[in-house]
Amino acid sequence: MKYDFDQVIDRANTACEKWDDLQNRFGVNDVIPMWVADMDFKSPPSVIQALTQRVEHGIYGYACRPDSYIDALVQWVKRRHQWSIEGEWMAHTPGILPAISVIINSFTQPGDKIMIQTPVYHPFARIITSLGRQVVNNSLKFENGRYTMDFADLEAKLDGGVKILVLCNPHNPVGRVWSREELTMLGQICIKNKILVISDEIHCDLVYKGYKHTPFAAVSEAFAEQSFTCIAPSKTFNLAGLQTSCIIIPNEALRERFNQSINSLAIGSPNALGITATEIAYRSGDEWLEQAIDYIQGNLAFLVRYFQENIPQIKVIQPESTYLVWLDCRELGLAADELATFMLTKARVAMNEGHIFGTDGEGFMRMNIGCPRSLLEKSVHQIKEAVTFLCRA
């Protein structure tokens, strides 16, 4: 392997949320952080080199999105996902969550209903409620260790005046890569009920071998005209701190209204370093990404085998994408708060509590395996020791 993903890099004292904010988030410092969704890998060398050159230039004034940047995104989406988009369809935001907030605020009114599919990325519900909208939950079905969409429940609840559906594609935290058939069924229901779709596709590039990501808007022109597709290099290349996201809006009327809202909030100006990093990552990051996926998939294989052989009480929900793993811990017999406390204080591993992703996440934990294998090995060994002691008690 050309790139060294085994290298353990000390991230302490770099204003790093994952490592430096443990005390604020969990109340402790001496635990292994396997929670927030960024990787403990260096970004591609080409990105580091480009950023170094840009920093050495010495002037960091207001930035724009040059044609070369737009072209890099267009070519990446076409090359990686076989979706032909136009440069004019793209809007800039400093992150996908701000974009979701702007869309909800611009296209709905206080009291309107917004649908999510839990267990799902917890900020969705927080944004909806903070804007004075109502959350409508279309829970995923969990059968035989696999999650699927409940279309009957979805269609029944759309009749209640839902204005927008927030789709997580691929899904965080359960790791599903929704098939074209599933997306088609979902989209047809939304078209029929005149529902706008926000498709959060931030994890679209981190798909395991044997699976293929399908952009929601690429399924049909009708879907494209009724949706917003949110992508970013942040998960793909570990660039979240550079706050650069792209919102693809083929519908001209929707795009114009979105951009008006972005401009009114004065959040449309890009991060100068983010522009540099994003362009070079999308132009030259394919090889690095392929090797990163291989390494993470190796981490997953190790994790699955270790739990099966040493901690059978915890079941790994096999992900099809992302470096986030959904762990079914219900056999431990612990309540939601007890489970989180157990992992933190007994196993000394900081993970995301399942219940924050929705009530149907109770009894689960989300683990980040985007790290050197030695760190993963240490984490699961500590979990094993804690579970062994618990079961003996």
ZIUR-V88218 format. One line per field, one symbol per residue. ss: DSSP state (@ for helix, = for strand, . for the rest). psi: psi as a letter, one per 40 degrees, with the letter a starting at -180 (. if undefined). A space follows every 50 residues. Layout:
ss = ???
psi = ???
This chain:
ss = ................@@@@.@@@@@.....==...........@@@@@@ @@@@@@@.........@@@@@@@@@@@@@@@.....@@@====..@@@@@ @@@@@@@.....====......@@@@@@@@...====...===..===.. @@@@@@@@...=======...........@@@@@@@@@@@@@...===== ......=........@@@..@@@@@.======.@@@@..@@@..====.. .@@@@@@@@@@@@@@......@@@@@@@@@@@@@.@@@@@@@@@@@@@@@ @@@@@@@@@@....===...=..=====.@@@...@@@@@@@@@@...== .==@@@@.@@@..=====....@@@@@@@@@@@@@@@@@@@@.
psi = hdigeehhhheifffhdddeeddddeeidfihhfcigiifiiiidddddd dddddedehfahiigiddddddddddddddefhhiideehihieiddddd ddddddeiiheihhhigihihdddddddddeeihhhhgiihhhfeihiig ddddddddeefhdihhhhhihheeehhhidddddddddddddefhihhhh fdedeghiheihhhhdeediddddefihhhiiedddeffdeeghihhhgd hdddddddddddddeffehihddddddddddddeeddddddddddddddd ddddddddddgedhhhhhieiifhhhhhedeefiiddddddddddddfhh ihhdeeeideeheiihhhegiidddddddddddddddddddd.
